[in-house]
Amino acid sequence: MFVVGWNREQGEALTIETLEEHIQYNRTAFHENTNASWAMLGLFETKEQARDFCFKLQEIRNARLDGELYQEGS
């Protein structure tokens, strides 16, 4: 299983990792009492599915930003 994750501190960056890696990273962040944990945005059976999801999220974000820039320029 593959996880698409996002961390507020990383800004726009998304990560694709195995479910085990995601759990271990968040467990470590919890034990270190940091806010560096990653939110799970999606769980997929294949890395390709996870990658497609990331591309779709980026397209949505870009379209939203393009719309905001267009409105500011009006």
N, CA, C and O of each residue as an XYZ file, in Angstrom:
296
protein
N       0.845     -1.179      0.000
C       0.000      0.000      0.000
C       0.891      1.243      0.000
O       1.967      1.260      0.597
N       0.412      2.276     -0.685
C       1.156      3.524     -0.782
C       0.298      4.678     -0.285
O      -0.909      4.729     -0.522
N       0.945      5.593      0.401
C       0.286      6.744      1.007
C       0.742      8.012      0.301
O       1.927      8.186      0.015
N      -0.214      8.898      0.022
C       0.115     10.259     -0.391
C      -0.021     11.099      0.866
O      -1.084     11.150      1.485
N       1.070     11.758      1.232
C       1.077     12.536      2.459
C       1.419     13.992      2.220
O       2.014     14.348      1.202
N       1.032     14.835      3.179
C       1.300     16.272      3.117
C       1.660     16.755      4.510
O       1.078     16.323      5.505
N       2.627     17.654      4.563
C       3.059     18.251      5.823
C       3.010     19.761      5.674
O       3.597     20.314      4.744
N       2.321     20.422      6.572
C       2.164     21.874      6.514
C       3.509     22.588      6.460
O       3.654     23.587      5.755
N       4.482     22.089      7.192
C       5.797     22.723      7.219
C       6.529     22.599      5.890
O       7.437     23.380      5.606
N       6.142     21.627      5.077
C       6.789     21.417      3.779
C       6.104     22.199      2.665
O       6.503     22.092      1.506
N       5.092     22.975      2.993
C       4.412     23.795      1.994
C       3.620     22.963      1.006
O       2.728     22.206      1.388
N       3.952     23.110     -0.263
C       3.193     22.462     -1.325
C       3.630     21.030     -1.589
O       3.005     20.336     -2.390
N       4.674     20.581     -0.942
C       5.242     19.263     -1.235
C       4.309     18.139     -0.801
O       3.756     18.158      0.299
N       4.150     17.173     -1.677
C       3.457     15.936     -1.360
C       4.496     14.830     -1.371
O       5.522     14.937     -2.043
N       4.230     13.784     -0.635
C       5.150     12.653     -0.616
C       4.385     11.375     -0.912
O       3.212     11.236     -0.564
N       5.066     10.453     -1.557
C       4.522      9.114     -1.771
C       5.458      8.158     -1.054
O       6.663      8.136     -1.306
N       4.889      7.376     -0.164
C       5.694      6.426      0.600
C       4.846      5.207      0.902
O       3.629      5.222      0.718
N       5.490      4.161      1.361
C       4.721      2.978      1.741
C       3.954      3.283      3.026
O       4.300      4.196      3.776
N       2.924      2.511      3.255
C       2.139      2.687      4.473
C       3.017      2.502      5.702
O       2.884      3.237      6.680
N       3.908      1.529      5.654
C       4.803      1.277      6.783
C       5.709      2.479      7.053
O       5.917      2.856      8.206
N       6.248      3.083      5.984
C       7.101      4.268      6.149
C       6.314      5.425      6.755
O       6.809      6.142      7.625
N       5.085      5.594      6.284
C       4.235      6.680      6.778
C       3.951      6.510      8.273
O       4.047      7.462      9.047
N       3.605      5.304      8.656
C       3.319      5.027     10.067
C       4.564      5.245     10.915
O       4.493      5.874     11.971
N       5.697      4.734     10.466
C       6.935      4.870     11.232
C       7.335      6.335     11.382
O       7.728      6.755     12.471
N       7.243      7.117     10.311
C       7.607      8.532     10.379
C       6.720      9.263     11.383
O       7.215     10.033     12.206
N       5.411      9.023     11.314
C       4.495      9.699     12.229
C       4.666      9.222     13.664
O       4.523     10.009     14.600
N       4.968      7.953     13.844
C       5.220      7.432     15.191
C       6.448      8.118     15.794
O       6.435      8.513     16.960
N       7.492      8.254     15.003
C       8.707      8.931     15.468
C       8.413     10.386     15.810
O       8.851     10.880     16.849
N       7.673     11.076     14.944
C       7.328     12.477     15.200
C       6.514     12.601     16.483
O       6.711     13.539     17.256
N       5.602     11.660     16.713
C       4.790     11.678     17.929
C       5.667     11.503     19.165
O       5.522     12.237     20.143
N       6.571     10.534     19.121
C       7.433     10.272     20.279
C       8.409     11.416     20.535
O       8.815     11.645     21.675
N       8.783     12.130     19.482
C       9.672     13.280     19.646
C       8.896     14.549     19.977
O       9.480     15.615     20.173
N       7.562     14.420     20.037
C       6.685     15.531     20.381
C       6.897     16.726     19.450
O       7.033     17.863     19.900
N       6.924     16.447     18.143
C       7.064     17.516     17.153
C       5.784     17.608     16.345
O       4.915     16.741     16.429
N       5.680     18.665     15.566
C       4.531     18.802     14.673
C       4.941     18.479     13.241
O       4.353     18.993     12.289
N       5.952     17.626     13.091
C       6.479     17.276     11.777
C       5.764     16.083     11.146
O       6.250     15.528     10.160
N       4.637     15.686     11.688
C       3.940     14.526     11.136
C       3.304     14.870      9.785
O       3.053     16.033      9.469
N       3.059     13.834      9.017
C       2.466     13.983      7.690
C       1.009     13.547      7.729
O       0.684     12.504      8.298
N       0.131     14.344      7.126
C      -1.278     13.979      7.007
C      -1.441     13.022      5.831
O      -0.838     13.219      4.776
N      -2.249     11.997      6.014
C      -2.517     11.053      4.932
C      -3.647     11.607      4.072
O      -4.770     11.780      4.547
N      -3.348     11.884      2.811
C      -4.354     12.400      1.892
C      -5.027     11.293      1.093
O      -6.144     11.459      0.604
N      -4.345     10.177      0.966
C      -4.907      9.059      0.217
C      -4.099      7.797      0.426
O      -2.904      7.850      0.714
N      -4.755      6.667      0.278
C      -4.121      5.357      0.424
C      -4.434      4.559     -0.836
O      -5.596      4.415     -1.216
N      -3.389      4.041     -1.482
C      -3.544      3.400     -2.782
C      -2.819      2.066     -2.821
O      -1.854      1.845     -2.090
N      -3.295      1.185     -3.682
C      -2.676     -0.130     -3.811
C      -1.367     -0.077     -4.585
O      -0.463     -0.869     -4.318
N      -1.247      0.848     -5.543
C      -0.024      0.922     -6.344
C       0.571      2.323     -6.279
O      -0.118      3.305     -6.005
N       1.865      2.381     -6.538
C       2.551      3.672     -6.563
C       2.044      4.521     -7.730
O       1.982      5.746     -7.627
N       1.687      3.877     -8.827
C       1.157      4.605     -9.982
C      -0.160      5.302     -9.634
O      -0.376      6.446    -10.033
N      -1.034      4.629     -8.901
C      -2.290      5.248     -8.473
C      -2.012      6.455     -7.581
O      -2.660      7.494     -7.711
N      -1.056      6.314     -6.684
C      -0.696      7.421     -5.794
C      -0.142      8.590     -6.597
O      -0.479      9.743     -6.325
N       0.698      8.306     -7.577
C       1.281      9.353     -8.419
C       0.190     10.078     -9.206
O       0.216     11.304     -9.310
N      -0.769      9.332     -9.761
C      -1.885      9.942    -10.490
C      -2.686     10.870     -9.586
O      -3.098     11.951    -10.006
N      -2.902     10.447     -8.354
C      -3.626     11.271     -7.385
C      -2.874     12.579     -7.127
O      -3.486     13.645     -7.059
N      -1.552     12.497     -6.984
C      -0.739     13.704     -6.775
C      -0.875     14.661     -7.951
O      -1.019     15.869     -7.763
N      -0.830     14.116     -9.171
C      -0.970     14.956    -10.358
C      -2.327     15.649    -10.373
O      -2.417     16.832    -10.703
N      -3.378     14.925    -10.018
C      -4.720     15.514     -9.991
C      -4.815     16.618     -8.945
O      -5.407     17.667     -9.199
N      -4.238     16.388     -7.778
C      -4.244     17.432     -6.749
C      -3.503     18.677     -7.226
O      -3.946     19.800     -6.989
N      -2.375     18.471     -7.899
C      -1.600     19.600     -8.407
C      -2.384     20.362     -9.476
O      -2.343     21.592     -9.509
N      -3.094     19.648    -10.344
C      -3.920     20.299    -11.361
C      -5.012     21.145    -10.717
O      -5.261     22.271    -11.146
N      -5.659     20.608     -9.697
C      -6.711     21.349     -8.994
C      -6.128     22.600     -8.354
O      -6.710     23.681     -8.450
N      -4.988     22.454     -7.707
C      -4.337     23.589     -7.058
C      -3.958     24.656     -8.076
O      -4.197     25.843     -7.854
N      -3.372     24.240     -9.184
C      -2.963     25.198    -10.207
C      -4.160     25.926    -10.801
O      -4.096     27.133    -11.032
N      -5.252     25.207    -11.051
C      -6.457     25.834    -11.585
C      -7.014     26.852    -10.599
O      -7.469     27.925    -10.993
N      -6.977     26.510     -9.320
C      -7.466     27.439     -8.296
C      -6.600     28.685     -8.258
O      -7.112     29.803     -8.200
N      -5.288     28.494     -8.291
C      -4.380     29.641     -8.265
C      -4.529     30.489     -9.515
O      -4.494     31.717     -9.433
N      -4.696     29.857    -10.675
C      -4.901     30.609    -11.913
C      -6.161     31.449    -11.811
O      -6.176     32.598    -12.252
N      -7.219     30.891    -11.236
C      -8.465     31.632    -11.055
C      -8.303     32.802    -10.111
O      -8.857     33.874    -10.352
N      -7.545     32.612     -9.032
C      -7.306     33.694     -8.078
C      -6.484     34.798     -8.719
O      -6.760     35.978     -8.501
N      -5.485     34.439     -9.499
C      -4.661     35.446    -10.167
C      -5.478     36.204    -11.199
O      -5.304     37.410    -11.371
N      -6.380     35.491    -11.895
C      -7.231     36.134    -12.885
C      -8.150     37.146    -12.211
O      -8.349     38.245    -12.727
N      -8.711     36.778    -11.060
C      -9.608     37.680    -10.346
C      -8.870     38.904     -9.834
O      -9.426     40.003     -9.838
N      -7.628     38.737     -9.392
C      -6.848     39.868     -8.911
C      -6.533     40.836    -10.039
O      -6.467     42.045     -9.816
N      -6.336     40.320    -11.250
C      -5.982     41.149    -12.391
C      -7.172     41.877    -12.989
O      -6.987     42.803    -13.777
N      -8.395     41.480    -12.633
C      -9.603     42.097    -13.208
C      -9.845     43.475    -12.660
O     -10.817     44.129    -13.039
